[in-house]
Amino acid sequence: MTVTEQPTEQPTGPETTAAAESTAGAAEPVAGVPAPRRPRRVLWAVARWTAAVVVCGGVGAGAAMGITALDRNDVPGLATESDGRWEYPELRLPALPVDRPRPFTDGNEGEIHYADLRELLLPAPAGATPDPKLKGGFVPTDAYLSLYAKESRGELKQHLADSTLRHIAARGWTTPDGTRTSIHLLRFSSVAYAEAFKDVSLQADAADGPKALPDGVEGVVMENFADDVDVADTSLYAYAEKKPYGPERVRWAYIQAGDTLALITQARKGEALVVPFQQTVTLQNQLLG
């Protein structure tokens, strides 16, 4: 801030007034008779009004600066209505080991994810409560299989045993609106094994939906947003529980990205909302692609 020098105050009084009038060509005052002075009441009134104008102007300017400094959402009447999306932290791809390429780049014909699988899990959004059983670390196979209906678990477990599954990483949370989310990433030793287990999990034409359904789900419908999620080199299959359903509705999606298969589930009492589900699936897809 630049400091400016205040102008020096000039003395006022009869002598100064007389000198000014003399300079302007006014008549000389009669000797011994003092020059007339302005009434003090007038001077005080002018001073008070001037101070009031300065204060009001300062308050107005301060208010204007305060409004312009606020975010639009902080000003009553100007807030933008939320479209239902969650607030996720800034996403970054994890670091890779030295001389290891990303899965869908030149020099990585096997489409292998060399990054730590746990670092590829989507973080929880703002305000969510973490699932104490799914903290972002590795989980056993049975924990993953518990997501499915009991009649499907035996067959899926056998296929996982026959495959070269390396490990499963998982994270879960619950948002304030009651939506429960879980994300499981399964890494296999090759793309072929990942695709094979994906096929076993689906085991049906797209029109009928997957045979292996989440626990408690009896009917399925295809989600219509899957074709709009454009992430190169990955495959997305998204579903929702068909009406009539129980106290809560389930949505889930598979993402096959090279040697890794992701299963994302969301459940909420009454209705599992489309917008946060699509947002979550899209962001996890981008992390894997």
N, C-alpha and C positions, 0 to 999 in steps of 0.2 A: 504494500500500500504506500502510495506517495504522500509524504507529509508536506502540506503547503503552509506557507507563512501567513498568519492572520494579519489583515491590514491594521496599521497602527491607528489607534483612536486619536482624533483631533480634539483639542480643548474646545469647549463651548462656553459661552457666557456673553456678557455685554460687549467686551472688547472685540471678540471674534466676530460677532454679528455686525458691529459697526464697521470693522475692516472690510467685511464682505460687501456691505452696502456701499462703502466708499469706492471699492474696486468696480462695482457695477454702475457707477455714475450717480449714486443717490446723493441727496443733499446731506451736508455735514450736520450732525446733531448739535443742538444748542448747548453751549458750555454749561456744565453743572446739572444738566437734566439727563438722567439715565435713559438709554434706549428702551422702548417698550418690549416686554417679554411675553411669549406665548403662555397662556394659562397652563398650569401643571396638569389639570384634569384632562385637557385635550391630549397632551403628550402621553399620559398614562393610558388613556383609552386606546390610542394608536398602538402602543407597545403591547397591550393585552391582546388586541385583535391580531396583530402580527404573529405573536407567539402561538395563538390558537390555530392559525392557518398552517404554520410550520408543523405543529404536532399532528394535526389531522392529515396533512400531506404525508408525513413520515409513517403514520399508522397505515394509511392506504397503500403506500409503496411496499411496506413490510408484508401486508396481507397478500398483495399481488405476487411478491417474490416467494412467499410460502406456498401458494397454490401452484405456481409453475415448478417449484422444486419437488412437489409430491408426485408419486407415481399415479397414473390414471386410476388405478384400482383403489387408491387411498382417498380419492375425492368423492364425497357422497353425490350420487346422481350420475357419476361418470364411470362407475365400475363396469367392467366387461363381464357378462355372465359366463360362468364356467361351462364348458361343453362336456364335462365329465371326465376329462383326462386327469391322470395322476401326475404328481410332480416328482419326477425321477431326478436323481443327481446327474451331473454331467458324466457321460459315458466315455470311456477310453479303452482301446484295445490293450490287453496286457503285453508286457515285454516278452520277447522270445529268447530262447537260448542262442548263443552265438552261432552264426552261420546257418540258422534254421529259418526257412521261408514260411510265410503264411499259407494256409491250406489250399487256396485256389490261385496260386501264382506260379510262374515258370520255375521249374526245378522241384516242384512238389507234385509229382504225378500221382502219388498215392492219396492226395487230399487229406493229409494228416494234420491234426491240430497239435502243434508242438508246445503251445502255451499251457500253463497249469490249468487244468479243467475247472478248478474252483474259481479261477480268475475270469472265466468266461460266463459265469452265472450272472444274470441280471441282478443288480442291487435292489433292495426294497425301496419303495417310494417314500416321500416325506409323510410323517405321521403314522406310518404302519408299525404294528407290533410284531417283532420277529417270532417265528415259530421256534420254540426251544428245542424241538427235535430235528429241525432243518436249518442249521445255522450257517450253511455255506460250505460245509466240509464234505467228506466222503461218507456215504451211508451204505449199509449192507444190502444185498440183493433182496432179502425178504422185506425190507422197508419199502423198496420200490414196488414190489409185487402186491403189497397191501393196498395199493391204489385201485386194484382191479377187483372185479367180482370174484367170489371164491371159486366158481366153476372154471375160471380162466387161468388161475394162478399156477396150477400144476403144469399145464402145457407150456406156459411162458417160462416157468422156472427151468424146465427141461431144455428148452431152446437156449436159454442163457448159459446153462451148464455146457451145452455142446458147442457154443460159440466161444470166441476168444475175447470175452468181455474183460476189459482191464479194470475199470472202476466206475463208480457212479457218484456224482457230486449233486448236492441238492440244497435248495434254499426255499423257505416258505415264510409267509407273513399274513397278517390280517389287518385290513384297513378299517378306519372308523365306521364305515357304512356296513361292516360285517362281512365283506368279501374275503374269503380265504383263498390264498394263492399258493401253489407249489410248483417248483421248477426242478426237474431231474434231468441231468445230462449223463448219457451213457456213452462211454468211449470204448470202441472195439479196436482190434488190432488191424483191421482193414475196412475199406469201404464196402466190400462184399458182405462181411458179417453184419455191418450196420444196416445195410439194405435188406438183408435176409430177416433180421429181427423186426425191422419195420414192416415187412410184408406179413410176417406172422402176427404182429400186433393188429394189423388192419384185417387181413384174411377175408376180404369181401370186395365187391365192386363198390365204386364211389357212391352209387345211387343207394346202396343199402347201408353204407356206413361200416365201421369196423366190427369185427366179431368180439374182440376183447374190449369190453366196456368198463368204465369206471364203476367202482362198487356202488350199488344202489340204483344204477341207471338201467332202464329197460328198453327205451326207444331212443333213436338218434336222428338228427337232421343235420345236413351239411351247412356249414357257415358260408355265406356268400361273399365274404371279404377276402378270402384266401387268394383269389386271382389278382387282387389289387396290391398285395404286398410283394413288391418287386425287389427281391434280393437275389442277385446272380448266383448260380451254382448250388442253390439249396432247394429243397422240396418241402412244401407246407400242406398239411392236411388238418383242417379245423372242423370241429363238430360242436353241437349243442344238444342237450337232453330234450327229447321230444315230449310235448304235452300228451296226456296229463302227467305231471311229475309230482313228487312228494313235497315236503315242507320247504325244500330248497332246490335250486336248479344248478346243473353243472355244465360248464363249457370246458373243452379241452382241445389241445392241438399237438400234433407231432411235427417236428422239424428235423429233416435228415440233411446233414451238412457234412459231406465227406465221411470220415470215420466216426462221427458223433451223431447220436440220435437224442433229441430233446423231447420231453413230455411236459407240457404246461397245462395245469388244471386250475380252474377258478369255480368256486361254489359260493352261493349267497342265498339267504333265506328269501323266498318269494320269487326273485328273478336275478340271474347273474347278468350284469349289465354288459352290453356289447362294446361300448367305447373303451373302457379300461382293459377289457380282454384283448381287443384288437391292438391296442397300444402296447401291451405287455408282450404279445406274440411278435409283433413287428420289431420291437427293440431287441428281444432275445435272438431273433433271426439275424438281425444286423451284426450282433456280437459274434455269432457263429460263422457268418459269411465273410 
